[in-house]
Amino acid sequence: MKYNRTYRLWGAMKNRCNRLNQDYSARGITYEKRWDFFENFLADMGEVPDEMSLDRINVDGNYEKSNCQWATREQQANNTRD
C-alpha cells in the first residue's frame, strides 16, 4: 500500500497536521479522527484521480469529508489564503 498514490497523499495530509511548527498545525488545522485509518479515508474520498491531489475547499477548515475534494493543480492554485 505504501506505493499507492492515495495512501501517500493521506500520509502527507496527516503529517502536515501533526508536525509541530508547521503552518497547518500552528493554525489549528486537523483532520477527521476517523481518518487516522487509511481505510476510512479511502471510503470517504475514494482513489485519487490522475493529475489531482487533496484540496480543502475552505482553506481555513479542517480535513474532513465535507471540506475536501480531489482537485487539479490549477484549482488548488486558485484556492489559497493569499
mmCIF file of the N, C-alpha and C atoms, coordinates in Angstrom:
data_MODEL
# 
_entry.id   MODEL 
# 
loop_
_atom_site.group_PDB 
_atom_site.id 
_atom_site.type_symbol 
_atom_site.label_atom_id 
_atom_site.label_alt_id 
_atom_site.label_comp_id 
_atom_site.label_asym_id 
_atom_site.label_entity_id 
_atom_site.label_seq_id 
_atom_site.pdbx_PDB_ins_code 
_atom_site.Cartn_x 
_atom_site.Cartn_y 
_atom_site.Cartn_z 
_atom_site.occupancy 
_atom_site.B_iso_or_equiv 
_atom_site.pdbx_formal_charge 
_atom_site.auth_seq_id 
_atom_site.auth_comp_id 
_atom_site.auth_asym_id 
_atom_site.auth_atom_id 
_atom_site.pdbx_PDB_model_num 
ATOM 1   N N  . MET A 1 1  ? 0.821   -1.204 0.000   1.00 0.00 ? 1  MET A N  1 
ATOM 2   C CA . MET A 1 1  ? 0.000   0.000  0.000   1.00 0.00 ? 1  MET A CA 1 
ATOM 3   C C  . MET A 1 1  ? 0.865   1.268  0.000   1.00 0.00 ? 1  MET A C  1 
ATOM 4   N N  . LYS A 1 2  ? 2.089   1.197  0.486   1.00 0.00 ? 2  LYS A N  1 
ATOM 5   C CA . LYS A 1 2  ? 2.902   2.405  0.577   1.00 0.00 ? 2  LYS A CA 1 
ATOM 6   C C  . LYS A 1 2  ? 3.251   3.004  -0.779  1.00 0.00 ? 2  LYS A C  1 
ATOM 7   N N  . TYR A 1 3  ? 3.083   2.236  -1.861  1.00 0.00 ? 3  TYR A N  1 
ATOM 8   C CA . TYR A 1 3  ? 3.377   2.755  -3.188  1.00 0.00 ? 3  TYR A CA 1 
ATOM 9   C C  . TYR A 1 3  ? 2.138   3.328  -3.866  1.00 0.00 ? 3  TYR A C  1 
ATOM 10  N N  . ASN A 1 4  ? 0.989   3.196  -3.230  1.00 0.00 ? 4  ASN A N  1 
ATOM 11  C CA . ASN A 1 4  ? -0.256  3.712  -3.750  1.00 0.00 ? 4  ASN A CA 1 
ATOM 12  C C  . ASN A 1 4  ? -0.282  5.234  -3.558  1.00 0.00 ? 4  ASN A C  1 
ATOM 13  N N  . ARG A 1 5  ? -0.584  5.976  -4.597  1.00 0.00 ? 5  ARG A N  1 
ATOM 14  C CA . ARG A 1 5  ? -0.556  7.442  -4.529  1.00 0.00 ? 5  ARG A CA 1 
ATOM 15  C C  . ARG A 1 5  ? -1.568  7.983  -3.519  1.00 0.00 ? 5  ARG A C  1 
ATOM 16  N N  . THR A 1 6  ? -2.745  7.391  -3.452  1.00 0.00 ? 6  THR A N  1 
ATOM 17  C CA . THR A 1 6  ? -3.750  7.838  -2.491  1.00 0.00 ? 6  THR A CA 1 
ATOM 18  C C  . THR A 1 6  ? -3.222  7.666  -1.074  1.00 0.00 ? 6  THR A C  1 
ATOM 19  N N  . TYR A 1 7  ? -2.568  6.568  -0.807  1.00 0.00 ? 7  TYR A N  1 
ATOM 20  C CA . TYR A 1 7  ? -2.001  6.307  0.516   1.00 0.00 ? 7  TYR A CA 1 
ATOM 21  C C  . TYR A 1 7  ? -0.932  7.348  0.853   1.00 0.00 ? 7  TYR A C  1 
ATOM 22  N N  . ARG A 1 8  ? -0.097  7.689  -0.102  1.00 0.00 ? 8  ARG A N  1 
ATOM 23  C CA . ARG A 1 8  ? 0.953   8.691  0.144   1.00 0.00 ? 8  ARG A CA 1 
ATOM 24  C C  . ARG A 1 8  ? 0.346   10.072 0.411   1.00 0.00 ? 8  ARG A C  1 
ATOM 25  N N  . LEU A 1 9  ? -0.719  10.438 -0.323  1.00 0.00 ? 9  LEU A N  1 
ATOM 26  C CA . LEU A 1 9  ? -1.368  11.731 -0.092  1.00 0.00 ? 9  LEU A CA 1 
ATOM 27  C C  . LEU A 1 9  ? -2.043  11.768 1.278   1.00 0.00 ? 9  LEU A C  1 
ATOM 28  N N  . TRP A 1 10 ? -2.626  10.656 1.693   1.00 0.00 ? 10 TRP A N  1 
ATOM 29  C CA . TRP A 1 10 ? -3.223  10.554 3.029   1.00 0.00 ? 10 TRP A CA 1 
ATOM 30  C C  . TRP A 1 10 ? -2.144  10.755 4.102   1.00 0.00 ? 10 TRP A C  1 
ATOM 31  N N  . GLY A 1 11 ? -1.012  10.105 3.931   1.00 0.00 ? 11 GLY A N  1 
ATOM 32  C CA . GLY A 1 11 ? 0.082   10.254 4.887   1.00 0.00 ? 11 GLY A CA 1 
ATOM 33  C C  . GLY A 1 11 ? 0.612   11.672 4.939   1.00 0.00 ? 11 GLY A C  1 
ATOM 34  N N  . ALA A 1 12 ? 0.706   12.326 3.795   1.00 0.00 ? 12 ALA A N  1 
ATOM 35  C CA . ALA A 1 12 ? 1.181   13.709 3.751   1.00 0.00 ? 12 ALA A CA 1 
ATOM 36  C C  . ALA A 1 12 ? 0.208   14.641 4.462   1.00 0.00 ? 12 ALA A C  1 
ATOM 37  N N  . MET A 1 13 ? -1.088  14.392 4.306   1.00 0.00 ? 13 MET A N  1 
ATOM 38  C CA . MET A 1 13 ? -2.100  15.193 4.989   1.00 0.00 ? 13 MET A CA 1 
ATOM 39  C C  . MET A 1 13 ? -1.933  15.073 6.499   1.00 0.00 ? 13 MET A C  1 
ATOM 40  N N  . LYS A 1 14 ? -1.788  13.837 6.974   1.00 0.00 ? 14 LYS A N  1 
ATOM 41  C CA . LYS A 1 14 ? -1.617  13.618 8.414   1.00 0.00 ? 14 LYS A CA 1 
ATOM 42  C C  . LYS A 1 14 ? -0.337  14.287 8.907   1.00 0.00 ? 14 LYS A C  1 
ATOM 43  N N  . ASN A 1 15 ? 0.718   14.194 8.136   1.00 0.00 ? 15 ASN A N  1 
ATOM 44  C CA . ASN A 1 15 ? 1.995   14.796 8.521   1.00 0.00 ? 15 ASN A CA 1 
ATOM 45  C C  . ASN A 1 15 ? 1.873   16.316 8.622   1.00 0.00 ? 15 ASN A C  1 
ATOM 46  N N  . ARG A 1 16 ? 1.194   16.942 7.659   1.00 0.00 ? 16 ARG A N  1 
ATOM 47  C CA . ARG A 1 16 ? 1.021   18.401 7.706   1.00 0.00 ? 16 ARG A CA 1 
ATOM 48  C C  . ARG A 1 16 ? 0.309   18.836 8.988   1.00 0.00 ? 16 ARG A C  1 
ATOM 49  N N  . CYS A 1 17 ? -0.669  18.064 9.404   1.00 0.00 ? 17 CYS A N  1 
ATOM 50  C CA . CYS A 1 17 ? -1.460  18.430 10.582  1.00 0.00 ? 17 CYS A CA 1 
ATOM 51  C C  . CYS A 1 17 ? -0.757  18.094 11.896  1.00 0.00 ? 17 CYS A C  1 
ATOM 52  N N  . ASN A 1 18 ? 0.100   17.100 11.889  1.00 0.00 ? 18 ASN A N  1 
ATOM 53  C CA . ASN A 1 18 ? 0.700   16.621 13.140  1.00 0.00 ? 18 ASN A CA 1 
ATOM 54  C C  . ASN A 1 18 ? 2.075   17.194 13.447  1.00 0.00 ? 18 ASN A C  1 
ATOM 55  N N  . ARG A 1 19 ? 2.752   17.758 12.466  1.00 0.00 ? 19 ARG A N  1 
ATOM 56  C CA . ARG A 1 19 ? 4.099   18.284 12.705  1.00 0.00 ? 19 ARG A CA 1 
ATOM 57  C C  . ARG A 1 19 ? 4.032   19.608 13.456  1.00 0.00 ? 19 ARG A C  1 
ATOM 58  N N  . LEU A 1 20 ? 4.871   19.731 14.464  1.00 0.00 ? 20 LEU A N  1 
ATOM 59  C CA . LEU A 1 20 ? 4.959   20.996 15.195  1.00 0.00 ? 20 LEU A CA 1 
ATOM 60  C C  . LEU A 1 20 ? 5.604   22.051 14.314  1.00 0.00 ? 20 LEU A C  1 
ATOM 61  N N  . ASN A 1 21 ? 5.236   23.292 14.525  1.00 0.00 ? 21 ASN A N  1 
ATOM 62  C CA . ASN A 1 21 ? 5.773   24.436 13.795  1.00 0.00 ? 21 ASN A CA 1 
ATOM 63  C C  . ASN A 1 21 ? 5.459   24.388 12.303  1.00 0.00 ? 21 ASN A C  1 
ATOM 64  N N  . GLN A 1 22 ? 4.521   23.590 11.922  1.00 0.00 ? 22 GLN A N  1 
ATOM 65  C CA . GLN A 1 22 ? 4.058   23.542 10.537  1.00 0.00 ? 22 GLN A CA 1 
ATOM 66  C C  . GLN A 1 22 ? 2.887   24.514 10.433  1.00 0.00 ? 22 GLN A C  1 
ATOM 67  N N  . ASP A 1 23 ? 2.745   25.185 9.320   1.00 0.00 ? 23 ASP A N  1 
ATOM 68  C CA . ASP A 1 23 ? 1.682   26.166 9.134   1.00 0.00 ? 23 ASP A CA 1 
ATOM 69  C C  . ASP A 1 23 ? 0.309   25.593 9.489   1.00 0.00 ? 23 ASP A C  1 
ATOM 70  N N  . TYR A 1 24 ? 0.040   24.365 9.084   1.00 0.00 ? 24 TYR A N  1 
ATOM 71  C CA . TYR A 1 24 ? -1.281  23.772 9.328   1.00 0.00 ? 24 TYR A CA 1 
ATOM 72  C C  . TYR A 1 24 ? -1.528  23.570 10.824  1.00 0.00 ? 24 TYR A C  1 
ATOM 73  N N  . SER A 1 25 ? -0.618  22.907 11.507  1.00 0.00 ? 25 SER A N  1 
ATOM 74  C CA . SER A 1 25 ? -0.817  22.642 12.937  1.00 0.00 ? 25 SER A CA 1 
ATOM 75  C C  . SER A 1 25 ? -0.805  23.934 13.742  1.00 0.00 ? 25 SER A C  1 
ATOM 76  N N  . ALA A 1 26 ? 0.011   24.898 13.342  1.00 0.00 ? 26 ALA A N  1 
ATOM 77  C CA . ALA A 1 26 ? 0.059   26.174 14.052  1.00 0.00 ? 26 ALA A CA 1 
ATOM 78  C C  . ALA A 1 26 ? -1.268  26.922 13.937  1.00 0.00 ? 26 ALA A C  1 
ATOM 79  N N  . ARG A 1 27 ? -1.993  26.707 12.855  1.00 0.00 ? 27 ARG A N  1 
ATOM 80  C CA . ARG A 1 27 ? -3.292  27.348 12.645  1.00 0.00 ? 27 ARG A CA 1 
ATOM 81  C C  . ARG A 1 27 ? -4.431  26.511 13.203  1.00 0.00 ? 27 ARG A C  1 
ATOM 82  N N  . GLY A 1 28 ? -4.111  25.367 13.800  1.00 0.00 ? 28 GLY A N  1 
ATOM 83  C CA . GLY A 1 28 ? -5.138  24.523 14.401  1.00 0.00 ? 28 GLY A CA 1 
ATOM 84  C C  . GLY A 1 28 ? -5.869  23.637 13.413  1.00 0.00 ? 28 GLY A C  1 
ATOM 85  N N  . ILE A 1 29 ? -5.337  23.494 12.212  1.00 0.00 ? 29 ILE A N  1 
ATOM 86  C CA . ILE A 1 29 ? -5.989  22.656 11.203  1.00 0.00 ? 29 ILE A CA 1 
ATOM 87  C C  . ILE A 1 29 ? -5.700  21.193 11.515  1.00 0.00 ? 29 ILE A C  1 
ATOM 88  N N  . THR A 1 30 ? -6.767  20.409 11.586  1.00 0.00 ? 30 THR A N  1 
ATOM 89  C CA . THR A 1 30 ? -6.664  18.993 11.918  1.00 0.00 ? 30 THR A CA 1 
ATOM 90  C C  . THR A 1 30 ? -7.376  18.182 10.840  1.00 0.00 ? 30 THR A C  1 
ATOM 91  N N  . TYR A 1 31 ? -7.507  16.909 11.091  1.00 0.00 ? 31 TYR A N  1 
ATOM 92  C CA . TYR A 1 31 ? -8.247  16.038 10.186  1.00 0.00 ? 31 TYR A CA 1 
ATOM 93  C C  . TYR A 1 31 ? -9.209  15.200 11.001  1.00 0.00 ? 31 TYR A C  1 
ATOM 94  N N  . GLU A 1 32 ? -10.235 14.701 10.331  1.00 0.00 ? 32 GLU A N  1 
ATOM 95  C CA . GLU A 1 32 ? -11.221 13.841 10.990  1.00 0.00 ? 32 GLU A CA 1 
ATOM 96  C C  . GLU A 1 32 ? -10.516 12.690 11.680  1.00 0.00 ? 32 GLU A C  1 
ATOM 97  N N  . LYS A 1 33 ? -10.848 12.456 12.933  1.00 0.00 ? 33 LYS A N  1 
ATOM 98  C CA . LYS A 1 33 ? -10.173 11.394 13.687  1.00 0.00 ? 33 LYS A CA 1 
ATOM 99  C C  . LYS A 1 33 ? -10.391 10.018 13.064  1.00 0.00 ? 33 LYS A C  1 
ATOM 100 N N  . ARG A 1 34 ? -11.506 9.810  12.393  1.00 0.00 ? 34 ARG A N  1 
ATOM 101 C CA . ARG A 1 34 ? -11.703 8.512  11.739  1.00 0.00 ? 34 ARG A CA 1 
ATOM 102 C C  . ARG A 1 34 ? -10.725 8.333  10.584  1.00 0.00 ? 34 ARG A C  1 
ATOM 103 N N  . TRP A 1 35 ? -10.131 9.447  10.120  1.00 0.00 ? 35 TRP A N  1 
ATOM 104 C CA . TRP A 1 35 ? -9.126  9.375  9.075   1.00 0.00 ? 35 TRP A CA 1 
ATOM 105 C C  . TRP A 1 35 ? -7.758  8.982  9.614   1.00 0.00 ? 35 TRP A C  1 
ATOM 106 N N  . ASP A 1 36 ? -7.662  8.678  10.902  1.00 0.00 ? 36 ASP A N  1 
ATOM 107 C CA . ASP A 1 36 ? -6.434  8.072  11.423  1.00 0.00 ? 36 ASP A CA 1 
ATOM 108 C C  . ASP A 1 36 ? -6.167  6.758  10.702  1.00 0.00 ? 36 ASP A C  1 
ATOM 109 N N  . PHE A 1 37 ? -7.230  6.150  10.185  1.00 0.00 ? 37 PHE A N  1 
ATOM 110 C CA . PHE A 1 37 ? -7.129  4.867  9.497   1.00 0.00 ? 37 PHE A CA 1 
ATOM 111 C C  . PHE A 1 37 ? -7.356  5.087  7.998   1.00 0.00 ? 37 PHE A C  1 
ATOM 112 N N  . PHE A 1 38 ? -6.394  4.649  7.209   1.00 0.00 ? 38 PHE A N  1 
ATOM 113 C CA . PHE A 1 38 ? -6.457  4.841  5.762   1.00 0.00 ? 38 PHE A CA 1 
ATOM 114 C C  . PHE A 1 38 ? -7.747  4.298  5.167   1.00 0.00 ? 38 PHE A C  1 
ATOM 115 N N  . GLU A 1 39 ? -8.220  3.187  5.663   1.00 0.00 ? 39 GLU A N  1 
ATOM 116 C CA . GLU A 1 39 ? -9.429  2.575  5.111   1.00 0.00 ? 39 GLU A CA 1 
ATOM 117 C C  . GLU A 1 39 ? -10.624 3.528  5.193   1.00 0.00 ? 39 GLU A C  1 
ATOM 118 N N  . ASN A 1 40 ? -10.721 4.296  6.275   1.00 0.00 ? 40 ASN A N  1 
ATOM 119 C CA . ASN A 1 40 ? -11.817 5.258  6.426   1.00 0.00 ? 40 ASN A CA 1 
ATOM 120 C C  . ASN A 1 40 ? -11.649 6.437  5.464   1.00 0.00 ? 40 ASN A C  1 
ATOM 121 N N  . PHE A 1 41 ? -10.411 6.902  5.331   1.00 0.00 ? 41 PHE A N  1 
ATOM 122 C CA . PHE A 1 41 ? -10.138 7.979  4.384   1.00 0.00 ? 41 PHE A CA 1 
ATOM 123 C C  . PHE A 1 41 ? -10.511 7.531  2.975   1.00 0.00 ? 41 PHE A C  1 
ATOM 124 N N  . LEU A 1 42 ? -10.094 6.339  2.600   1.00 0.00 ? 42 LEU A N  1 
ATOM 125 C CA . LEU A 1 42 ? -10.373 5.809  1.273   1.00 0.00 ? 42 LEU A CA 1 
ATOM 126 C C  . LEU A 1 42 ? -11.873 5.642  1.043   1.00 0.00 ? 42 LEU A C  1 
ATOM 127 N N  . ALA A 1 43 ? -12.596 5.187  2.052   1.00 0.00 ? 43 ALA A N  1 
ATOM 128 C CA . ALA A 1 43 ? -14.044 5.030  1.928   1.00 0.00 ? 43 ALA A CA 1 
ATOM 129 C C  . ALA A 1 43 ? -14.723 6.374  1.685   1.00 0.00 ? 43 ALA A C  1 
ATOM 130 N N  . ASP A 1 44 ? -14.234 7.423  2.326   1.00 0.00 ? 44 ASP A N  1 
ATOM 131 C CA . ASP A 1 44 ? -14.837 8.752  2.182   1.00 0.00 ? 44 ASP A CA 1 
ATOM 132 C C  . ASP A 1 44 ? -14.431 9.449  0.888   1.00 0.00 ? 44 ASP A C  1 
ATOM 133 N N  . MET A 1 45 ? -13.156 9.337  0.501   1.00 0.00 ? 45 MET A N  1 
ATOM 134 C CA . MET A 1 45 ? -12.635 10.114 -0.621  1.00 0.00 ? 45 MET A CA 1 
ATOM 135 C C  . MET A 1 45 ? -12.457 9.320  -1.905  1.00 0.00 ? 45 MET A C  1 
ATOM 136 N N  . GLY A 1 46 ? -12.329 8.009  -1.809  1.00 0.00 ? 46 GLY A N  1 
ATOM 137 C CA . GLY A 1 46 ? -12.047 7.208  -2.993  1.00 0.00 ? 46 GLY A CA 1 
ATOM 138 C C  . GLY A 1 46 ? -10.596 7.380  -3.427  1.00 0.00 ? 46 GLY A C  1 
ATOM 139 N N  . GLU A 1 47 ? -10.236 6.671  -4.479  1.00 0.00 ? 47 GLU A N  1 
ATOM 140 C CA . GLU A 1 47 ? -8.878  6.777  -5.021  1.00 0.00 ? 47 GLU A CA 1 
ATOM 141 C C  . GLU A 1 47 ? -8.690  8.130  -5.701  1.00 0.00 ? 47 GLU A C  1 
ATOM 142 N N  . VAL A 1 48 ? -7.499  8.676  -5.580  1.00 0.00 ? 48 VAL A N  1 
ATOM 143 C CA . VAL A 1 48 ? -7.200  9.953  -6.227  1.00 0.00 ? 48 VAL A CA 1 
ATOM 144 C C  . VAL A 1 48 ? -7.188  9.771  -7.747  1.00 0.00 ? 48 VAL A C  1 
ATOM 145 N N  . PRO A 1 49 ? -7.923  10.617 -8.464  1.00 0.00 ? 49 PRO A N  1 
ATOM 146 C CA . PRO A 1 49 ? -7.858  10.565 -9.932  1.00 0.00 ? 49 PRO A CA 1 
ATOM 147 C C  . PRO A 1 49 ? -6.483  11.051 -10.419 1.00 0.00 ? 49 PRO A C  1 
ATOM 148 N N  . ASP A 1 50 ? -6.112  10.627 -11.610 1.00 0.00 ? 50 ASP A N  1 
ATOM 149 C CA . ASP A 1 50 ? -4.848  11.077 -12.201 1.00 0.00 ? 50 ASP A CA 1 
ATOM 150 C C  . ASP A 1 50 ? -4.804  12.597 -12.259 1.00 0.00 ? 50 ASP A C  1 
ATOM 151 N N  . GLU A 1 51 ? -3.611  13.131 -12.029 1.00 0.00 ? 51 GLU A N  1 
ATOM 152 C CA . GLU A 1 51 ? -3.352  14.572 -12.134 1.00 0.00 ? 51 GLU A CA 1 
ATOM 153 C C  . GLU A 1 51 ? -4.078  15.407 -11.084 1.00 0.00 ? 51 GLU A C  1 
ATOM 154 N N  . MET A 1 52 ? -4.525  14.788 -9.989  1.00 0.00 ? 52 MET A N  1 
ATOM 155 C CA . MET A 1 52 ? -5.203  15.541 -8.936  1.00 0.00 ? 52 MET A CA 1 
ATOM 156 C C  . MET A 1 52 ? -4.551  15.258 -7.596  1.00 0.00 ? 52 MET A C  1 
ATOM 157 N N  . SER A 1 53 ? -4.850  16.121 -6.628  1.00 0.00 ? 53 SER A N  1 
ATOM 158 C CA . SER A 1 53 ? -4.378  15.909 -5.265  1.00 0.00 ? 53 SER A CA 1 
ATOM 159 C C  . SER A 1 53 ? -5.425  16.422 -4.285  1.00 0.00 ? 53 SER A C  1 
ATOM 160 N N  . LEU A 1 54 ? -5.182  16.194 -3.005  1.00 0.00 ? 54 LEU A N  1 
ATOM 161 C CA . LEU A 1 54 ? -6.156  16.525 -1.968  1.00 0.00 ? 54 LEU A CA 1 
ATOM 162 C C  . LEU A 1 54 ? -6.197  18.028 -1.726  1.00 0.00 ? 54 LEU A C  1 
ATOM 163 N N  . ASP A 1 55 ? -7.393  18.577 -1.699  1.00 0.00 ? 55 ASP A N  1 
ATOM 164 C CA . ASP A 1 55 ? -7.592  20.014 -1.538  1.00 0.00 ? 55 ASP A CA 1 
ATOM 165 C C  . ASP A 1 55 ? -8.694  20.259 -0.522  1.00 0.00 ? 55 ASP A C  1 
ATOM 166 N N  . ARG A 1 56 ? -8.491  21.272 0.336   1.00 0.00 ? 56 ARG A N  1 
ATOM 167 C CA . ARG A 1 56 ? -9.549  21.701 1.247   1.00 0.00 ? 56 ARG A CA 1 
ATOM 168 C C  . ARG A 1 56 ? -10.331 22.819 0.578   1.00 0.00 ? 56 ARG A C  1 
ATOM 169 N N  . ILE A 1 57 ? -11.624 22.696 0.527   1.00 0.00 ? 57 ILE A N  1 
ATOM 170 C CA . ILE A 1 57 ? -12.488 23.685 -0.108  1.00 0.00 ? 57 ILE A CA 1 
ATOM 171 C C  . ILE A 1 57 ? -12.391 25.019 0.629   1.00 0.00 ? 57 ILE A C  1 
ATOM 172 N N  . ASN A 1 58 ? -12.519 24.977 1.945   1.00 0.00 ? 58 ASN A N  1 
ATOM 173 C CA . ASN A 1 58 ? -12.304 26.147 2.800   1.00 0.00 ? 58 ASN A CA 1 
ATOM 174 C C  . ASN A 1 58 ? -10.889 26.027 3.347   1.00 0.00 ? 58 ASN A C  1 
ATOM 175 N N  . VAL A 1 59 ? -9.987  26.906 2.911   1.00 0.00 ? 59 VAL A N  1 
ATOM 176 C CA . VAL A 1 59 ? -8.572  26.773 3.277   1.00 0.00 ? 59 VAL A CA 1 
ATOM 177 C C  . VAL A 1 59 ? -8.323  26.946 4.771   1.00 0.00 ? 59 VAL A C  1 
ATOM 178 N N  . ASP A 1 60 ? -9.276  27.493 5.489   1.00 0.00 ? 60 ASP A N  1 
ATOM 179 C CA . ASP A 1 60 ? -9.135  27.631 6.942   1.00 0.00 ? 60 ASP A CA 1 
ATOM 180 C C  . ASP A 1 60 ? -9.835  26.500 7.691   1.00 0.00 ? 60 ASP A C  1 
ATOM 181 N N  . GLY A 1 61 ? -10.476 25.601 6.963   1.00 0.00 ? 61 GLY A N  1 
ATOM 182 C CA . GLY A 1 61 ? -11.191 24.490 7.577   1.00 0.00 ? 61 GLY A CA 1 
ATOM 183 C C  . GLY A 1 61 ? -10.322 23.251 7.709   1.00 0.00 ? 61 GLY A C  1 
ATOM 184 N N  . ASN A 1 62 ? -10.849 22.278 8.397   1.00 0.00 ? 62 ASN A N  1 
ATOM 185 C CA . ASN A 1 62 ? -10.137 21.031 8.636   1.00 0.00 ? 62 ASN A CA 1 
ATOM 186 C C  . ASN A 1 62 ? -10.261 20.081 7.448   1.00 0.00 ? 62 ASN A C  1 
ATOM 187 N N  . TYR A 1 63 ? -9.417  19.068 7.476   1.00 0.00 ? 63 TYR A N  1 
ATOM 188 C CA . TYR A 1 63 ? -9.530  17.977 6.508   1.00 0.00 ? 63 TYR A CA 1 
ATOM 189 C C  . TYR A 1 63 ? -10.658 17.068 6.982   1.00 0.00 ? 63 TYR A C  1 
ATOM 190 N N  . GLU A 1 64 ? -11.760 17.110 6.288   1.00 0.00 ? 64 GLU A N  1 
ATOM 191 C CA . GLU A 1 64 ? -12.911 16.257 6.574   1.00 0.00 ? 64 GLU A CA 1 
ATOM 192 C C  . GLU A 1 64 ? -13.691 16.092 5.286   1.00 0.00 ? 64 GLU A C  1 
ATOM 193 N N  . LYS A 1 65 ? -14.498 15.067 5.245   1.00 0.00 ? 65 LYS A N  1 
ATOM 194 C CA . LYS A 1 65 ? -15.196 14.716 4.004   1.00 0.00 ? 65 LYS A CA 1 
ATOM 195 C C  . LYS A 1 65 ? -15.935 15.908 3.395   1.00 0.00 ? 65 LYS A C  1 
ATOM 196 N N  . SER A 1 66 ? -16.604 16.685 4.217   1.00 0.00 ? 66 SER A N  1 
ATOM 197 C CA . SER A 1 66 ? -17.403 17.796 3.701   1.00 0.00 ? 66 SER A CA 1 
ATOM 198 C C  . SER A 1 66 ? -16.551 18.978 3.239   1.00 0.00 ? 66 SER A C  1 
ATOM 199 N N  . ASN A 1 67 ? -15.264 18.992 3.554   1.00 0.00 ? 67 ASN A N  1 
ATOM 200 C CA . ASN A 1 67 ? -14.402 20.118 3.195   1.00 0.00 ? 67 ASN A CA 1 
ATOM 201 C C  . ASN A 1 67 ? -13.256 19.705 2.273   1.00 0.00 ? 67 ASN A C  1 
ATOM 202 N N  . CYS A 1 68 ? -13.262 18.483 1.771   1.00 0.00 ? 68 CYS A N  1 
ATOM 203 C CA . CYS A 1 68 ? -12.170 18.021 0.920   1.00 0.00 ? 68 CYS A CA 1 
ATOM 204 C C  . CYS A 1 68 ? -12.671 17.598 -0.446  1.00 0.00 ? 68 CYS A C  1 
ATOM 205 N N  . GLN A 1 69 ? -11.790 17.740 -1.414  1.00 0.00 ? 69 GLN A N  1 
ATOM 206 C CA . GLN A 1 69 ? -12.086 17.322 -2.774  1.00 0.00 ? 69 GLN A CA 1 
ATOM 207 C C  . GLN A 1 69 ? -10.771 16.962 -3.451  1.00 0.00 ? 69 GLN A C  1 
ATOM 208 N N  . TRP A 1 70 ? -10.863 16.196 -4.517  1.00 0.00 ? 70 TRP A N  1 
ATOM 209 C CA . TRP A 1 70 ? -9.708  15.970 -5.367  1.00 0.00 ? 70 TRP A CA 1 
ATOM 210 C C  . TRP A 1 70 ? -9.695  17.121 -6.356  1.00 0.00 ? 70 TRP A C  1 
ATOM 211 N N  . ALA A 1 71 ? -8.565  17.806 -6.484  1.00 0.00 ? 71 ALA A N  1 
ATOM 212 C CA . ALA A 1 71 ? -8.500  18.997 -7.323  1.00 0.00 ? 71 ALA A CA 1 
ATOM 213 C C  . ALA A 1 71 ? -7.251  18.972 -8.200  1.00 0.00 ? 71 ALA A C  1 
ATOM 214 N N  . THR A 1 72 ? -7.344  19.662 -9.317  1.00 0.00 ? 72 THR A N  1 
ATOM 215 C CA . THR A 1 72 ? -6.189  19.816 -10.201 1.00 0.00 ? 72 THR A CA 1 
ATOM 216 C C  . THR A 1 72 ? -5.242  20.856 -9.605  1.00 0.00 ? 72 THR A C  1 
ATOM 217 N N  . ARG A 1 73 ? -4.062  20.929 -10.139 1.00 0.00 ? 73 ARG A N  1 
ATOM 218 C CA . ARG A 1 73 ? -3.081  21.931 -9.696  1.00 0.00 ? 73 ARG A CA 1 
ATOM 219 C C  . ARG A 1 73 ? -3.628  23.343 -9.898  1.00 0.00 ? 73 ARG A C  1 
ATOM 220 N N  . GLU A 1 74 ? -4.311  23.570 -11.006 1.00 0.00 ? 74 GLU A N  1 
ATOM 221 C CA . GLU A 1 74 ? -4.897  24.879 -11.283 1.00 0.00 ? 74 GLU A CA 1 
ATOM 222 C C  . GLU A 1 74 ? -5.979  25.234 -10.261 1.00 0.00 ? 74 GLU A C  1 
ATOM 223 N N  . GLN A 1 75 ? -6.837  24.273 -9.939  1.00 0.00 ? 75 GLN A N  1 
ATOM 224 C CA . GLN A 1 75 ? -7.874  24.521 -8.934  1.00 0.00 ? 75 GLN A CA 1 
ATOM 225 C C  . GLN A 1 75 ? -7.245  24.866 -7.590  1.00 0.00 ? 75 GLN A C  1 
ATOM 226 N N  . GLN A 1 76 ? -6.205  24.157 -7.223  1.00 0.00 ? 76 GLN A N  1 
ATOM 227 C CA . GLN A 1 76 ? -5.550  24.434 -5.947  1.00 0.00 ? 76 GLN A CA 1 
ATOM 228 C C  . GLN A 1 76 ? -4.876  25.805 -5.949  1.00 0.00 ? 76 GLN A C  1 
ATOM 229 N N  . ALA A 1 77 ? -4.297  26.189 -7.062  1.00 0.00 ? 77 ALA A N  1 
ATOM 230 C CA . ALA A 1 77 ? -3.651  27.491 -7.150  1.00 0.00 ? 77 ALA A CA 1 
ATOM 231 C C  . ALA A 1 77 ? -4.655  28.626 -6.981  1.00 0.00 ? 77 ALA A C  1 
ATOM 232 N N  . ASN A 1 78 ? -5.906  28.372 -7.358  1.00 0.00 ? 78 ASN A N  1 
ATOM 233 C CA . ASN A 1 78 ? -6.949  29.389 -7.204  1.00 0.00 ? 78 ASN A CA 1 
ATOM 234 C C  . ASN A 1 78 ? -7.628  29.317 -5.843  1.00 0.00 ? 78 ASN A C  1 
ATOM 235 N N  . ASN A 1 79 ? -7.202  28.398 -4.990  1.00 0.00 ? 79 ASN A N  1 
ATOM 236 C CA . ASN A 1 79 ? -7.817  28.202 -3.683  1.00 0.00 ? 79 ASN A CA 1 
ATOM 237 C C  . ASN A 1 79 ? -6.744  28.299 -2.600  1.00 0.00 ? 79 ASN A C  1 
ATOM 238 N N  . THR A 1 80 ? -6.209  29.491 -2.417  1.00 0.00 ? 80 THR A N  1 
ATOM 239 C CA . THR A 1 80 ? -5.158  29.701 -1.409  1.00 0.00 ? 80 THR A CA 1 
ATOM 240 C C  . THR A 1 80 ? -5.542  30.846 -0.499  1.00 0.00 ? 80 THR A C  1 
ATOM 241 N N  . ARG A 1 81 ? -4.783  30.991 0.582   1.00 0.00 ? 81 ARG A N  1 
ATOM 242 C CA . ARG A 1 81 ? -5.032  32.081 1.524   1.00 0.00 ? 81 ARG A CA 1 
ATOM 243 C C  . ARG A 1 81 ? -4.521  33.408 1.000   1.00 0.00 ? 81 ARG A C  1 
ATOM 244 N N  . ASP A 1 82 ? -3.626  33.397 0.043   1.00 0.00 ? 82 ASP A N  1 
ATOM 245 C CA . ASP A 1 82 ? -3.016  34.650 -0.448  1.00 0.00 ? 82 ASP A CA 1 
ATOM 246 C C  . ASP A 1 82 ? -3.981  35.524 -1.184  1.00 0.00 ? 82 ASP A C  1 
# 
